[in-house]
Amino acid sequence: MKNTLQSQGNLWYVIGICLVAALGGFLFGFDMVVVSGTIKPLTQLFHLTPFQVGWATSCCVFACIPGAACAGKLADVLGRKKVLLGTAVLFAVSAVGAGWAGSFTAFSFYRILGGLAIGAASGVAPIYIAEVAPTRLRGRFVSFYQLAIVVGVSAAFYSNYFLLATGADAWRWMLTAGVVPALLFLGFMFVVPETPRWLAKMGRDEDALAVLSRVDGTEYARGEMAVIRETLQVRRGSLADLLEPRMLRIVIIGSLLGIFSQISGVNAVTVYAPDIFEKAGAGTRDSLFQSSLIGLTFIVFTFVPILFVERFGRRPILIVGVSVMAVALMGLTGLMSDVSGKHNMLLITLILVYIAAYASSIACLTWVILSEIFPNRIRGEAMSVANLCLWAANSVLLLTFPIIQAKFGLAAPFAVYATICVIIVLFVWKFIPETKGKSLEEIEIQLVGLRSRKYNPF
């Protein structure tokens, strides 16, 4: 198997189709965070209780759970491409519907549609990229997905900031703005191919070989197809296969990684950022501008794993990044007890350090690892389980944040998140395998124990 792409033309072809799939990540980030600028006007317009405020921000995330649960199976049956096309339609409908909803019930309904799309895209888009990208560049290309998410997060913050000047209906335009990238995603998805591994799984070897040849030439394609056929010689996977002892442990590890990536607190910080900054002493417009710095920090530090994940590996970057998160959260716990505003700059700095560490590590590498560790024949189903756990954890996080901080103070959630980060470091050290430099099929042979090899996560 070759170590370099055949030509720059092939490289740009792979980059192009991976970036199209990554648009699902952009919409994920945008749709998740755009609601942050609408919390105050929504509360005033619909007279929301604290619980309803939590529901306004988290109903979308709760909907990610069934979206994630169904998407894997649908992607295995219909194909990765068709599922992503469906998510693009849901994103567009959700943006317009939520933006011009006449009641809180209607707003919730359309946000739930967006959540279904986020849940589906979050599982299928990384799989799509991982199944297309060459081995030596797979971690970097899957990292593009996280980069797209944070660009979407940043775009939502800046869009909210500038649309604030449009008047009383500013919150409606904030939500409606998401229709533009949704329609772009829909259009571009029509021109990209299906993944070669799904095509091979469906018995369409010639089509799979054609895509692999386009990715990195005929020699690469033949070598990849030989290994893909070997891993698919075992009967086609099913949900029952996830309970096999060889599979179950890796499914549990992946699911716990997904859960930890959310309950480390980052989405509570991003979604409630304007509210956090206001409570810490900033004005409304200042709080939106400070929130926009979070998006910019996300973008800049997402390049850390993109540049270094294939050099240093997944585990070292995870351990260092989450350790820095824990330290920053401990500092924030102390500062959040003082809402006078005199420590505002230090608070902003620590939040940005926390975001930078998250973006540099677990934010990106969760998607990389989840897209790599599950076997070809059950990748869709296993990813659904991990993704379902991820979104369930995120839903609980967003729903409980305003309740916890209202009852125990703003410092309490940050103390919890700091403790969780310490647990994550220990978990990564003990259980997360290093997948750098291995093809998806080599990882499968190592982890699942094909060829009668004893199971060994490392």
N, C-alpha and C positions, 0 to 999 in steps of 0.2 A: 504494500500500500504506500502511495506516495506521500511525501511530507509537505509538498507545496502544491498550490493550485496551478492548473495548467497554464493559465494566462490571466492577465488583469481583467479581461472580458469576463471570464468565469467568476472572478472575485466580485466584480460589480454586479453580476447576475445574482449571486448569493446574497450580497448586501441588500440589493433591491427587494427581493422577496421576503427577506427577514424583516426589513423595515416596514413593509406593508403589514405583515403579521403584528409587528410591534405597535401599529396604530391602535390595535385593540388595547394595548397597555396605556397609550395616551388617553383614550376615552375612559378607561378604568380610573386613572388618576384624576382626570378632569371631573368626571361625574361624581366621584367620591368626595371631592373637596369643595366643589362649587357651592354646595349648600352652606358652607361656612359663612359666606357673605349674606345669606338670606335669613339667618336665625332670628335676628332682631326684628326685621319687618314682618316676618311670618308670625312671630310671637305677638306683635302688636295687632296685626290684621285679624288673626284667627283666635286671639286671646288664649294662647297655649299655656297649659300647666307645665311644671318642670318635667313631668313624665312625658307629656306630648312633645316637649322640646327634644327630649332624648329620642322619642320615636321619629320625629322629623329627620333627625340625622342618621338614625340607625335602621329605619325601615328598609332603606336601600340595601344595607348590609345584610339584614336578615334575609332578604330576597336572594342574596348571593348564595345562600345555602342550597336551596333547591336548584338554582342555576348551576352551581358547581356539581351537585349530585347527579344531575341528568346529563350534563355536557359530556362527561367522559364516555358514557355508554353510547350516546348519540354520535360522538366523534369516531368511535370504533365501528359503528354500523354505517353511518352516512358519509364519514370522512371528515378530516379536520377542516377542510376548506368550507364545506357547506355549513357547518356549525358556526364558523366565524362570519359567514355571510348573514346568517340569521341574527347574530348578535349586533351587527351593524344596523339592521332594520330596527331592532329594539332600542338601541341607543338613540336613533333619530326620533322615534315616536315618543320616547321618554322625555327628551329635551324640550320638545314643543309642548307636550301635554302638561308637564309639571310647571313649565314657565307660565302658562296661561290658565292654570287651574282656578276654578271659582270657589273652591271649598278646600278645607284641609283634607277631607276624604279623597277628593280627586287628586290633590297634590300627592298624597301618600300612594295612591294607586299607580300613578305614572312613575314615581320614584321607585316603586317596587319593580316595574318593568325594567327600569334601568339597572336595578340590582340583579335581576335575572341575567341581563347581558354581561354585567361585570363578572358575576360568578362563572358564567360559561367561558368568557374570554380569558379569564385569569388562569384557567386550567388548560385550555386548548391552545392558546397562542404560544406559550413556552414549549409545549409538545411539538407544535408545528415547526418552530425554529430549530429545536434540538434534532428533529428527524430529518431536517434538510441540511443543516450545517456540517461541514467537514470536521472530523474529530479534533484536530489541533486548534480549531477556532470556535468550537462549540460553546465553551464557557463564555467567551467574549461576545458571541452573537446572541446568546440567551440573555446576556447582560444588557443588550440593546433594549430588551423588553422592559427591564426595570428603568433604564434611562428614559424610555417613552413614558412610563408611569410618572416619573418625577417631572418630566417636561409638562405632562398634563396637569400635575399638581400645581406647578409654577404658573402655567397658563391660566388656571382657574383663579389663583390668587390675583394675578395682574389684571385679568379680565374683570374680576369683581371690583378691583380698585378703580379702574378707569370707568366702568359702567355705573359706579356710584353717582356720577354726575348727571345721569340721565333722568333723575327725578324720582317721583313716588313709585314708579313701576320699575325701578332699577333692578330689583330682585328678580323680576320676570325675565328681563333681558339677560341677566347673569346665567339663568338656567337655560334659556333658549339658545344661547351661544354655542352649546354643545352639538347642535344639529349640523354645523359646518364640518367638523372633523368626522362626524358619523357618516355623512354622505360621501366624503372622500374615502373613508375606509371601505364603504360598500362598493364604490366604483373600482378601486384598486384590487379588491379581492377577486373580482371577475377575471383578472388577467394573470394571476399567479397560479402555479401548478399545485396539485395535491402532493402530499409528502410521499417519498419513495417507500418508506417502511409501511405506511398504510396500504399503498398500492400492492406491495409484495404480500402483505397479510391477506389481501383480498384475491390473491392469485394472479394479479396483473403484473407479472414479472417484466414484460417488455416495456410497459409504461414506467415502471419503477427504474429499470435500467436506463431509460431515456432521460429521466430527471437526474439520476446520479451522474450520467455522462455529461450532462449540461453543467452540473455543479463542479466537477473536477476531472473530466476526461474519461475515456473508455477504460483505461487500466484501473483507475480508482473505482469505477462503477462495477467492474467485474469482481474485484476483490471484496467490496462491500456487499454485493449481492450474495456471494458465497457464504459469508458469515451470517447475513440476515436469514437466508434459507435454513441454515443450521439451527438458529435459535427458534425458527418457526416450525421446525419439524415436530416439536411437541404440539399436542392438540391445541386448538384455538382456546384462548383464555376465557374465563367466566368469573362472575362474582365469587363463586364457591372456591375458586383457586386462591383467592386472597386469604382464605383461612388455612391453607396448607402451612405446616410449620416452617418450611423453607421461605415462604412468601410473607407470612404474618409478621415476623420480626421487622423486616424492612418496611412493610406498610406502616407499622406502629412508629418506627423511627421517623419516617417521612411525615406522618400525621402530627407527631409531637413537634417536629421542626416547624410545620405550618402554624400550629397553635402558638408556639413561643414567639414566632415572628410578629404576631399580632398583639399578644398580651404584654409585650415589652412596652406598649403604650403609645407608639408613634402616631397611630391614627387618631387617638384622642387629642394629642397635641396639635396635629394639623387641622382637624375639623373644628376644634374648639379654640384654635389659636387666637382669633380676634377677641373672643370672650375672656380668654386667659389674660391677654395683654391689657384689656380694659380693667379687669379686676386688679391688675398689678399697677394701675395708675395711668394708663394711656387713654387718649381720647379715641373716638370711633374711627376717624380717618387715619390717625396715627397707628391704631391697632391693625387696620387693614394693610397699611404699608409695611409694618413690622412683620405681619404674616407673610407678605410677599417675599421677604428675605428668606423665609423658610424654604419656599419653592426654589429660589436661586441657589441656596446651599445644597438642596437635594440634587440639583442638576450637576453642580461642580463636583461634588464628592462621589457621585455615581460613576465618574470616570476612573476612580481608584480601582474598583474590581475589573472594569473593562480593560484597563491597561496592565493590571498585575495578576489577575486570577490565573492565567496560564503560566505565570512565572513562579509564583509562590504557592499556589494551590488554594483550595477552598477552606480547609480547616484553619490554617494560621490567620487568614484574614478575618474569619468569623470570630475567633477567640480574642484577637486584639480589639476588633471593632466593638464587640458587645461589652468587653471590659471597660472601654472608654465610656460607653453608654451608661453603665452602672455608676461610674464616678460622677458623671454630669448630673444624673438623676438624684444622687445623694446631695449634691450641692443645691439643686432646685428645691428639694424637700425643705431645706433650711430657709431658703429665700422666700418661698411661697407663704410662709407664716406672717410675713410683713407686707401688707398691701398699700403702704404709704406712697409707693412710687419712687422712693429714694434709691432703691437698688435696681431700678428698671434696666439700666444698661448691662449690669452684671447678669440679670435674669435673662435678657435677650441673648447675651453671649453664651450662657450655659445651654439654653435651648438650641442655639445654632450648633454648638459642639455636639450635643446629643443627636441632632438631626444629621450632622456630618458623619458621625460614627455609625449611625444606623444606615445611611445611604451607602457608606463604604463597605458594609459587611452584610448583615443579615437581610437587609431589604432586597439586595440583588441576588445573593447567593442562595436564598431559599428557593427562588424560581429555578436557578441553575441546577441545584442538587435534586429538587423534585422532578425536574424534567429528565434527569439522568439515571436515577437509581432503580426505577421500576422496569421490569422485563418487557420486551416488545409485545408479547401476546396479551398482557394484562395492563399495559401502560395507561390506557384510557380509564379503566375501572379503578385502578390504584390511585391515579391522579385525582379522580373524583372523590375518593375517600379522604385523601389528604387535604384537598381543596375544601371539602365540606367542613372538616375540622377547623381549617384556617378561618373560614368565614363565620362559623359558629362562634369562635373565640372573638373575632372582630366585632360581631354583633353585640355580644355581652359587654365588651369593652366600651363601645360607644353609648350603649343604653345606660350603663351604670356610672359613667364618669360624672354627668351632672348631678346624679343622685348622691354619690359618695362625697363630692366636693361641697354640696349643699348641706350635708349632714355633719361631715367631719372637718371641713375646711379644704382649701385648695392644695395644701401640702400633702394630704393623705394619699391621693392617687399616685403621686410621684414616689412616695416611700414604697408603695406596693410594687411599682414598676421597677424600681432599683433592685429590690429583692429578687424579682423574677429574672432580671438580667444576670445576677450572680448564678442563679440556677441554670440559665441557658449556657453559660460558659462551661459549667461542669458537664452538662449534657453533651455539648459539642465535643469536648475532650474525650468523653467516654464512648460515644455511640456514632458520631457522624463519620462515614468513610471518606477517604480522599479519592476523588475521581479524576483528578487532573491527568491528561494525556492518554486516557483510555477511551476506546470506542464504546458506544452504547452496548454493543454485544459483548465486549470484553468485561464491562461492568456487570452485565447480567451473569456471565459465566462465573465471575468472582463472588458475587453476592448471593445468587440463588442456588449455585451449586450444580450447574450442568456438568456433564462429563464425570459425574460421581465425585466431584470435589467437595470437601467438607466446607460447610458454611463458615465464612469468616468475613465480617464487615470491613476489615482493613486489608 
